[in-house]
Amino acid sequence: MKIIEGGRGKPWLSRLSLRFPTSSRTMPLGFAAPTERKPVIAYVGLGANLGEPEKQLTEALARLAAAEEVEVLKVSGFYRNPPLGPPGQPWFVNAVAKVRTRLSPEELLRVLKNIEQAMGRVTRERWGPREIDLDLLLYNGEVLSGPDLTVPHPEMQHRGFVLVPLAEIAPLAWHPVLKKTAAELEAMLPPRERECLEKLT
């Protein structure tokens, strides 16, 4: 299981499912050969509010750690927070993971979407309830804009449930458009964005 850091004080990490072992075809992310893409750092946001959200985030992390050419380096605590979308939804549980990968942004996005599909995510209304939600927040300080992928995530600077866990594990993570660190963006949040969060682990 390719999780490097984050277990201390986070007992849920010890429960990561062993049903998703590291593939034997996965190349270790050490020194890259000249013909290989060099490993880069990316940040992934996770959220769920249907079923058992904490278990679903744990399973999603296990699946991400088992993906080829992906190492989960660090995981934030889990945070419970009210939904953004239509009223009457259960509260969400959110977290952020720091990963190292040789995948391109588009390839990493496909991995995230495949995990969502494998875990039974159903497409509903915008900001509606979901079994699991995986978002690519930041990728190697790059700025990308396309029909299927925008990096940095265009709403992350407004969301306490993204910035608080991101700043927890990577306060110096750089937003290449706003030219600010995660800690600086977190400090700019309205107080209500932090006050509504309940840290679970």
Secondary structure, DSSP 8 states (H G I E B T S, - for coil): --B-S--TT-GGGGG--TTS---TT---SSS--TTS---EEEEEEEEE-SS-HHHHHHHHHHHHHHSTTEEEEEE---EEE--SSSTT---EEEEEEEEEESS-HHHHHHHHHHHHHHTT----STT---S-EEEEEEETT--EE-SS-EES-TTGGG-HHHHHHHHHH-TT-EETTTTEEHHHHHHTS-HHHHHT-EE--
